Amino acid sequence: MHKAKALVVSCIDFRFQLYVQEWLKEKGYLGHCDEIVLAGSSRDMVKPLEEFHRDSLARQIDLSVKLHDPDEIIIIDHQDCGGYAQDGTIPGELPEGEDKEKHVQYAGEIKEILEKKYPGKNIKNYYLSLKGEMQEI
């Protein structure tokens, strides 16, 4: 088995890719982590539009855990996320404080889901602002 430092779930939004990659490099994860990149990051686990969306993300997480036994599972959500905004779950263009507050709620939900499924695994949630500031939530 190949061992990963982390499994990182982040969003496809091009505005944040450089920030995420720089952060992964700074933290020593880049090149040592599995990455799942999809619209909305955590959205499909906590508020999927279709049930198969949740199943697809869960399958990818399961494969990472099974194949690479990551030490941590890191979820990175971001400000002004179109994946969450597509049905108004978190409306787009909210002020940063309001946006972050809503992401904190969903971050708690995905953390609870993942802790039940992977007891003992270190689960971390982060919020990335439009300014590139990464904060653990």
ABEGO torsion letter per residue (X at the ends): XBBBABBBBBBABAAAAAAAAAAAAAAGABGABBBBBBBGGAAAAABBABAAAAAAAAAAAAAAAAAAGBABBBBBBBBGBAAAAAAGABBBGBBAAAAAAAAAAAAAAAAAAAAAABBGBBBBBBBBBAAGBBBBX
